[in-house]
Amino acid sequence: MKARTTSPRTRSRSSASSRRTRRGTTSRRRARASTPHRRTPARGRPTRTTSSARTTTDHDEIRNWVEARGGQPATVKPTRKGSQGAGVLRIDFPGYSGEQTLTPISWEEWFETFEARRLAFRYQEESDSRFNKLVARNND
């Protein structure tokens, strides 16, 4: 039977590995990997509990929600192409970041594009929430 020899490189790796285990770094890594990810607030900001979002295609419900928060229908400026209809649809809330990039459009044009693209409106019902998102409709 042949005697098994190990190279100095192999020995140093295995001893470094065992040192890590003895120090506990390997076990700490395993512990971190097994714990679920926890979201912590950024820079001391309070965390908000997420409430359920509601999704609708009802035009009156969408319009009432938007207007109750001071919003209006809009399209992203660079995406609008003449008579081809509205570009990317958005809701513009005055005083927020959309001033430079959004162009107001009529509710009629907004809903026409909304229907043509088979979109649905997702939003939060809380009175202070402006969260909204246009999503693809589920197959009806």
TORZADO-478581 format. One line per 5 residues: number of its first residue (from 1); their letters; for each residue x, y, z of C-alpha. Coordinates in steps of 0.25 Angstrom, whole numbers. Example, Ala and Ser with C-alpha at 12.3 -4.5 7.8 and 13.67 -1.06 7.14 Angstrom:
# TORZADO-478581
1 = as = 49,-18,31 | 55,-4,29
END
This chain:
# TORZADO-478581
1 = mkart = 0,0,0 | 5,14,-4 | 7,24,7 | -2,36,4 | 6,49,3
6 = tsprt = 0,63,3 | 6,76,-2 | 9,88,7 | -2,95,-1 | -12,85,2
11 = rsrss = -8,84,17 | -9,100,19 | -23,100,13 | -28,89,22 | -21,95,34
16 = assrr = -27,109,30 | -40,103,29 | -40,96,42 | -35,109,49 | -47,116,43
21 = trrgt = -56,105,49 | -50,106,62 | -51,121,62 | -66,120,59 | -66,128,46
26 = tsrrr = -71,116,38 | -82,113,48 | -86,128,48 | -87,128,33 | -96,116,34
31 = arast = -105,123,44 | -106,135,36 | -110,127,24 | -121,120,31 | -128,132,37
36 = phrrt = -138,139,29 | -135,152,23 | -140,163,32 | -143,177,27 | -138,188,36
41 = pargr = -142,203,34 | -132,212,27 | -126,223,35 | -135,222,47 | -148,224,38
46 = ptrtt = -160,218,44 | -165,205,37 | -179,205,32 | -187,193,32 | -191,189,18
51 = ssart = -206,188,16 | -212,180,5 | -213,187,-9 | -226,187,-16 | -227,185,-31
56 = ttdhd = -238,190,-40 | -242,193,-55 | -254,202,-51 | -252,215,-57 | -260,223,-47
61 = eirnw = -253,216,-35 | -239,220,-41 | -243,234,-44 | -249,236,-30 | -237,231,-23
66 = vearg = -227,239,-32 | -235,252,-31 | -237,250,-16 | -222,251,-14 | -220,263,-24
71 = gqpat = -215,255,-35 | -218,255,-50 | -215,246,-62 | -202,248,-69 | -192,242,-79
76 = vkptr = -177,241,-79 | -172,252,-88 | -162,245,-97 | -171,233,-99 | -183,241,-105
81 = kgsqg = -183,240,-121 | -192,250,-127 | -206,244,-131 | -202,230,-127 | -208,232,-114
86 = agvlr = -202,233,-100 | -189,228,-97 | -186,222,-83 | -197,224,-74 | -195,231,-60
91 = idfpg = -203,238,-49 | -197,252,-46 | -198,257,-32 | -194,272,-33 | -182,276,-24
96 = ysgeq = -175,262,-26 | -164,258,-36 | -173,257,-49 | -173,272,-52 | -161,271,-62
101 = tltpi = -165,258,-68 | -180,257,-69 | -190,263,-78 | -204,264,-74 | -215,257,-82
106 = sweew = -230,256,-82 | -237,245,-74 | -243,240,-87 | -229,238,-94 | -224,232,-81
111 = fetfe = -235,222,-80 | -235,219,-95 | -220,215,-94 | -223,208,-81 | -233,199,-88
116 = arrla = -225,197,-101 | -213,191,-93 | -222,183,-84 | -217,189,-71 | -222,189,-57
121 = fryqe = -220,199,-46 | -214,195,-33 | -214,204,-21 | -215,205,-6 | -228,210,0
126 = esdsr = -222,218,12 | -226,233,11 | -211,238,12 | -205,227,2 | -202,231,-12
131 = fnklv = -197,217,-15 | -202,213,-29 | -197,204,-40 | -202,200,-54 | -201,185,-55
136 = arnnd = -206,175,-66 | -219,169,-64 | -222,155,-60 | -228,147,-71 | -243,149,-69
END
